[in-house]
């Protein structure tokens, strides 16, 4: 069987891919993750997932490499990972009481072919008080998450509803990944 490599250091992606019961190794891609927010966001995030997969594939050309990335956006603005608690607070205030989009892209790259796809979901946040925001930021959870929250963690208490794939919001649309991986397994 072909070696499978996840080109991501995300523990959430690692956990979700593990749920498929397949053997794989993790080699995080070291790439510039800047996106051009003036371009279509799903195309940009797909480009970034391909870039991550290719960065690992070039050193492992016999492997099947899976690259992925997730963005959170509201009103066309991309909310990345916060660089400070103040930035996390500002992002959470922006999301409070509103619906935003989460787009996750995945690239599956082998020597035979490459396929890239994205999954977009809507997330509706409850209205959050300033105290709730500060308490949440103090947990530390928002500090390494796009949009400053984790739907599967403490942040779940603020999620009023979703439309789309929950696992895509977590950062890896596992059902679609599984469907596309079947031909390789």
C-alpha positions in Angstrom: 0.0 0.0 0.0 1.1 3.5 -0.7 2.5 5.6 2.1 0.0 8.3 3.2 1.3 11.6 4.6 -0.8 14.3 6.2 0.9 17.6 5.4 -0.5 19.3 8.5 0.5 19.7 12.1 -3.1 20.2 13.2 -4.0 17.8 16.0 -7.6 18.0 14.9 -6.8 16.9 11.3 -4.6 14.1 12.7 -7.4 12.9 15.0 -10.0 13.0 12.2 -7.8 11.2 9.7 -7.0 8.6 12.4 -10.8 7.9 12.6 -10.6 6.3 9.2 -8.4 3.5 10.6 -5.6 4.0 8.0 -1.9 4.3 8.7 -0.3 7.6 7.9 2.5 9.8 9.1 2.5 13.5 9.7 4.9 15.9 8.1 3.7 19.5 8.5 4.2 21.6 5.5 6.3 24.7 6.0 4.8 27.3 3.6 3.8 30.9 3.5 0.1 30.8 4.4 -0.8 34.3 3.1 -3.9 34.4 0.9 -5.0 37.2 -1.4 -8.3 38.3 0.1 -9.1 40.3 -3.1 -9.5 36.9 -4.9 -12.2 34.4 -4.5 -11.6 32.9 -1.1 -12.4 29.3 -1.9 -9.9 29.4 -4.8 -7.3 30.9 -2.6 -7.7 28.3 0.2 -7.6 25.6 -2.4 -4.4 27.0 -3.8 -3.0 27.0 -0.2 -4.0 23.4 0.4 -2.3 22.4 -2.9 0.8 24.4 -1.9 1.0 22.5 1.4 0.6 19.1 -0.2 3.2 19.9 -2.9 5.7 21.2 -0.3 5.7 17.7 1.3 5.2 15.7 -2.0 8.4 17.1 -3.6 10.4 15.2 -0.9 8.1 12.1 -0.9 7.1 11.6 -4.6 6.0 8.0 -4.1 3.6 8.9 -1.3 0.0 10.0 -1.2 0.0 13.5 0.4 -2.9 15.2 1.9 -2.7 19.0 2.4 -5.4 21.1 4.0 -6.2 24.5 5.3 -9.1 26.3 6.8 -10.2 30.0 6.8 -12.9 31.8 8.7 -14.4 34.8 6.9 -17.1 37.3 7.7 -18.4 39.9 5.2 -15.5 39.1 2.9 -12.8 39.6 5.5 -10.6 36.7 6.5 -10.1 36.1 10.2 -6.8 34.3 10.7 -5.2 33.1 13.9 -4.9 35.9 16.4 -1.5 37.2 17.2 -2.5 38.6 20.6 -5.3 38.3 23.2 -6.5 41.8 22.0 -6.8 40.5 18.4 -8.7 37.4 19.6 -11.1 39.7 21.5 -11.7 41.8 18.5 -12.4 38.8 16.3 -14.8 37.3 18.7 -16.6 40.7 19.0 -16.9 40.7 15.2 -18.4 37.2 15.2 -20.8 37.7 18.1 -24.4 37.5 17.1 -23.6 37.0 13.4 -23.3 34.3 10.8 -19.8 33.8 9.2 -18.3 31.3 6.8 -15.7 28.6 7.3 -14.0 27.2 4.2 -11.8 24.2 4.4 -9.8 23.0 1.4 -8.1 19.6 0.9 -5.7 18.5 -1.7 -4.9 14.8 -2.3 -1.7 14.5 -4.3 -0.1 11.4 -5.8 2.2 10.7 -8.7 -0.8 9.7 -10.7 -3.1 12.5 -10.0 -4.1 15.5 -7.9 -7.5 16.6 -6.7 -8.4 19.6 -4.7 -11.8 20.5 -3.3 -13.3 22.8 -0.7 -16.2 22.7 1.7 -17.9 25.8 2.9 -20.2 26.0 6.0 -22.1 28.8 7.7 -21.7 29.2 11.5 -24.1 31.4 13.6 -22.7 32.7 16.8 -24.8 33.6 19.9 -24.5 37.2 21.1 -21.5 37.2 23.5 -21.0 39.5 26.4 -17.7 41.2 26.9 -17.2 39.1 30.0 -17.9 35.9 28.1 -15.4 36.9 25.4 -12.7 37.7 28.0 -13.3 34.5 29.9 -13.0 32.5 26.7 -9.9 34.2 25.5 -8.3 33.5 29.0 -8.7 29.8 28.4 -6.0 30.1 25.7 -8.1 28.1 23.2 -8.7 30.9 20.7 -5.0 31.6 20.3 -4.1 29.0 17.6 -7.5 28.9 15.8 -8.6 30.7 12.7 -11.3 33.1 13.8 -10.3 32.7 17.4 -12.5 29.8 18.3 -12.8 26.0 18.3 -16.3 24.7 17.6 -15.2 21.4 19.2 -13.9 23.0 22.3 -15.0 25.6 24.8 -16.1 27.7 21.8 -19.0 25.3 21.3 -21.1 27.1 23.9 -21.4 30.1 21.6 -22.5 28.2 18.5 -26.2 28.8 17.8 -26.3 26.8 14.6 -24.5 25.6 11.6 -25.3 24.9 7.9 -22.9 22.6 6.3 -20.3 20.0 7.4 -19.4 20.1 11.1 -16.1 18.4 10.4 -15.2 21.0 7.8 -15.6 23.6 10.5 -13.3 21.6 12.8 -10.8 21.7 9.9 -11.2 18.5 7.9 -14.3 17.3 6.0 -13.6 13.7 6.8 -16.6 12.1 5.0 -15.6 13.7 1.7 -11.9 12.9 2.3 -12.9 9.3 2.9 -14.9 9.1 -0.3 -12.0 10.5 -2.3 -9.4 8.3 -0.6 -11.3 5.0 -1.3 -9.7 4.5 -4.6 -6.3 4.6 -3.0 -7.0 2.3 -0.1 
